[in-house]
Amino acid sequence: MYGKAFAPEYQGALTTLSVNASLTDVLAAGTEQLRAAEQAGEHGEAARSGLAVAEAHRRLGQVADAERAWKASYRSARSAGDGAAMAWALWSGGTLARQRGAFRLAFRLLQLAADLGEHAGDVVVRGYSLAGLAETGRIQGDYDAVHRLHEQLLAEARRRGEARHTVWALEGIAQIHRNTGSYDTAYALFEEAADIAARAEDRRGHAWALRGLADVVSVRDGDTERALALLSEAEATCREMRLTSALAYNHKMRGNVLYRAGRYAEALDRYEEALAEFRAMGEPRGEALSRLGRAKALARLGRDRAGTAAELADLADVMDRIGLRHARAMVTEAQREFCPGETTAVALETAGAETAGAETVGAETVGAGTAGAGTAGVR
């Protein structure tokens, strides 16, 4: 039995904020409380209200502001001698680094947060940080290394009845199954996540689950209209809560659905929309994926082969540099489809191999100490 979802990153005087509070409201409340704490010289409260400010900025796609806010939160926590608050600030910084495509930094900050959280006796931030490490590895496509950690965190979240964390873990495992071709399993997991999120009033988690369902419905069933309807439902939530990143990924997925349906001009429009959104928030992973979709749509609409080949070659370099293994394999597949004569043997051999900047998240790095962590990360 799951209780109502809550947001433990809203702390101190902000604990009354709902998990579904608009990010603009969170930012306003957090900024007001932060100023009051700073004026009163209350370093601990400044650290905790600053965390909410950092997370609101991050989720709104305001990267520079988020960077300043999590660092300020960490400094305040250090001044207060509050190890748990320091760990939360590092978690926020690591999550931001992942969002920016800085995976090495993300691993480093999240591991520090997990260790510090354990030392401070805060199982919640410890669990969030472990989940952040798992999600970072999953986004890179290092499924073998992080699947077990996802499962461990899911089991712990189920035991504790923590709806929000259960939803996160289910969606992560579902995405692994979807990307490895196990569509029925992926659908069942996304469906369970959507159901739990709806009953626990976790609107953010529900929106992400609907996006996952739309993807599977499109690729497995070819049901374009149902997929688009699911995305429209999720988009309404994203707009209401000001979930900037989630909205951009929704638009990118809408492009995918339309592309699979052969509606290439419509798909191109959605890819262009998503690309502009990702560029505005400085999110290189979403930008690269949108560029890939756009390149494929343009090729279908008659773009010259040389232009397609050049962009795909550049995207291959980008995926390698960021460290996105699954996405790199998608680029190679597109090269084979649209310009097979220009796909080099080297590119074929290296596709799916260890990429530049990628790091392994194995049991020796983050597996120890997961028992009792109890929580999973959030977007």
N, C-alpha and C positions, 0 to 999 in steps of 0.2 A: 504494500500500500504506500503510495507516494503522497507527501504533503505538498502544500503550495510552494511553488518555486520562489527562491529568495536570492538576493545578490550580496554575498559577503564582501564584495569589493567596495560596497557603500558602508562606511564605518563611522565610528564616533557619533557625531551629531546627525549624521546622514543615514543612520541605520533604518530610519522610517521610510526611506525612498523605496518605491516598488521596483521590482526587476523589470517591469514594463514601463517605467517612467520615460518620458521623452528625453532624449539625450540633451536637448537644449535646456530642459528643465533641470536635469542633473548638473549640467555645466553651470547654470545660474546659481543653484543652491550651493554647489561645491565652492564656487568662487567667493560667494558671500561669506560662507563659513571659514574659508581659508584666510580671508582678509581679517576677519574677527580674531581668529586664532593667532595670526602673526602679530596683530596689534597688542594682543594680551600676552605675547611671549610664550604661548602654549605650543611647544614644539611637537609634542605627540599628536595633538589635535590637528595641527597644521599638516603633519605627515599624512594623516588619515583622510582629511578632507582633500588634500592635494592629490591623493590616489584617485579619488572620484573625478577630479578635474582632469587628470591625465587620461583616464579611461574614456571620459566623454570626448575629449579632443581626439583621441585615437580612433574611436568608432565613428566620429564625424569626418575622419580623413584629414584632420588638421595636424599633420605630422610634426612640424616644427614646434607647435604649441605643446603637443603631447610629449615631445622630447624634453622640453624645458620643465614641464610639470612633473614628470616622474623623477627626474634628477633632483628637483627641489624637494619633492616628497622624501626622497632618500636622505638628503642632507638634514632635513628636519627630524627624521626618525633617528638618524645617527646622533644628532644633538640631544635627543631625548633618551638615548640609550635603549631604544625599543627595537630589539632584534626582529620581532615579527613584522613590525611596520617597515623595517628595512627590506625584509624579504618580499613583502607585497610590492614595494616600489620596484625592486629588481624584476619581479614577475611582470609588472606592467611594462618595464623597459624591454624585457625579452620578448614579450608579445608584440610590442611595437617593432622591434628589430625583425621579427619574422614577417610582419605585415609589409615591411619595407624591402624584403628579400635579402636581408643581411643574416643569413642562416648561421654562420659561424658565431657572430655576436649573440644571436638568439640562444643558441645552445649554451654559450658561456654564461649569460645572464640568468637563464632559467635554471641551470645547474647550481649556480651560486644561490639562487632564491630557494631551491629545494633544500640545499644543505643548511642554509641559515634558518629556514622555517623549521626544519627538524631540530636544530640546536635550540631554537626558541620555544619548542614544544607546541607550535601551531600546526596542527595536522591539516588544516584547511589550505593554507598557503603552500604547504608541502605538497599536497595533492594537486592543487592548481598548477604548480610548477612542473611536477612530473607529467601531468597531462599536456602541458605546453611543450615539453620535450617530445612527447609522443606525437603530438599534432605536427610539430616541425618536421620530424622524420617522415610522417605520412605525406605531408605536402610535397616533400622532395621525391617521394616515390620509393622510399626505403621500407617497403611493406614488411619484409621478413623481420626486420629489426624491431618494429614497433607494434606489430599486430598483437603480440602477447601482452605488452604493456597496456594497450587499449582494453584487452579482455580483463586484465587484473583490475583496472580502474572501474570497469563496468560492474564486475562482481562486487567490489567494495561499495560502489554507489547504490547498487540494488540492496545490499545488506542494510545500509543506512537509510534507505528510502528517500534518497536525495534525487528528486525528479530532474532538476536542471542538469545535474552531472551525469545521470543515466542517459538523458537525451543526447548530450554531447558525445558520450562514448558510443552509443548506438549509431549515431550518424557517422562517426569516424570509421567504425568497423564496416558500416554499410558502404562507405565510399571506397574502401579497400576492395570489397567484393565487387562493386560496380566496375572499378578500374581493371580488375582481373577477370572480368567476364562472367561472374556468378550473379546474373541479374535477378533471379528469383530470390536468392538469399538477400541481396541488397534491397530489393523491394520490401521484403518482409521486415527488415530492420528499420528502414526509413518509415514504414507504416507504423511500427510500434513506437518509434520516436515521436512521430506526429501525434499519436494517440495520447501518450504520456504527457507531452508538452501541452496539448490542449486541455487535458484534465487538470494539470498543475498551473495553468494560466501562464505558461512560459511562451510568450508570443514570439520572442526572438528565435528560440529553439524550434518553434513550430514553423516559422517562415523558412528556416534552413532545411527542415525536414520536407516541406512541400517542394522546395527546389530539387531535392534529391529524388523525390517521387516523380516529379515532372521529367527529369532526365531519364529515369528507367522506363517510364511509360512511353517516352519518345523512342529510345534506342531499342527497347525490347519489343514493344507492341506496335510501334508505328502510329500511335494514337496522338496525332498532333493537336487536335482541338482540346482533348482532356489535359494534355501537358501544358498548353497555353493557359487554360483555365486555372490550373494549379499555380502557375507562375503569377497570374493576375491576383489571385488571393494572397500569395506571399508578398507581392509588391505593395499591396495596400497596407500591410503591416509595416513594411520597410519605410514607407513614406510617412506613416503616422508617427513612428518612433524615431524617425530621422536616422535610420540605419544605412549610412552612406555606402559603406563597403558592401554590405549585403545586397543593397539595391543594384549596385554595379554588377555584382556577380549574377543577380537575377536577370539583368538585361543581357549579359553575355550568354547565359543559358537559353534565353529566349532566341538569341541568334542561332545557337546550336540546334534547337528544336526546328526552327524555320529552315535552316540549311538541310537538315536530314529530310525535310519534306519537299525539298527541291524548290523552295521559295527563296531563291538566292538574293534577289533585290531587297526583299524585306529583311532577310538575315543580315545583309550588308549594313542596312540602316541601324540595326540593333548593335552590331559589332562596333560601328563607329560611335554610337552613343556610349557604350560601355568603355571604349577606349578613351574617350574624352574624360569620363568620370574617373577612371583609374589614373590617368595622367594628372588630373587635378589634385588627387589625394596622394600622389607619389607612391603608388603600389605597383612595383615592376612585374610581379607575377601575373596579376590581372591584366596589366597592359600587354604583356607578351602573349597571353592566351587570346586576348581580343584581337591582337595583330594576326595571330595564326588563323583565327576564324575569318577575319577580313581578307587575308591573302587567298584563302580557299574560295571564298565567295566571289572575289574579283576574278579568279581564274575561271570559275564556272560561267561568269558573265562575259568572258572573252578577253581578259587581260593577256597581253603578250607573254609568251613563255619565258623570255629573258627576265622580265620584271618579276614574275612569280619566283623564278629560280633565285634571283638576287635577294628577294625578301626572305625566302625560306632559308637561304644560307645564313643570312644575318640573324634570323630567329634561332637557328641551330647554335650559333655562337652565344646568343643571349641566354638560352636555356642552359648551356654548359656553364656559363659564367655564374648564373644564379644558383645552379645546382638542382635543376628540376628534371629528374630522370624520366618520369612518366611523360611529361610534356615534351621532353627531347625525343622520345620514341614517337610521339605524335607528329613531330616535325619531320622525322625520317619517313614516316608513312606518307605524309603529304608530298614529300620530295619524290618518292617512288611513284605516286599517283600522277602528279602533274608535270614532273620533269625528270623521268627516270634516267635518261642519258647523262644527266648532270649531277647525279648523286654519286659521290665518290666512294670508292671501296673503303677508305678510311672512315668516312661518316657511317657507313653501314656497320663496320666492325665495332665502332665505339658507341653506337646507339644503345642505350640501356646499361652501359658500363658505369663505373664510378665516375662521376662528373666533378669538375673543378669546384672546390669549395664545399663539397658534400662531406658530411660527417656521419659516422655510424652511431645510432642510439641503441646500443645493446644492453644486455642485462648487466654487464660489468660497469656500465656508465650510470644507468638510472634504474635498473631493475631492483637493486637492493633497497630494502626499506619501504616498499610499496604497501605492505600490509599495514593497515591502519591509516593510510594516507587519506582515503575516504572520499576524495572529491576529484572532479575532473575539470579541465580548463574550459573557458568560454571564449567566444569570439569577441 
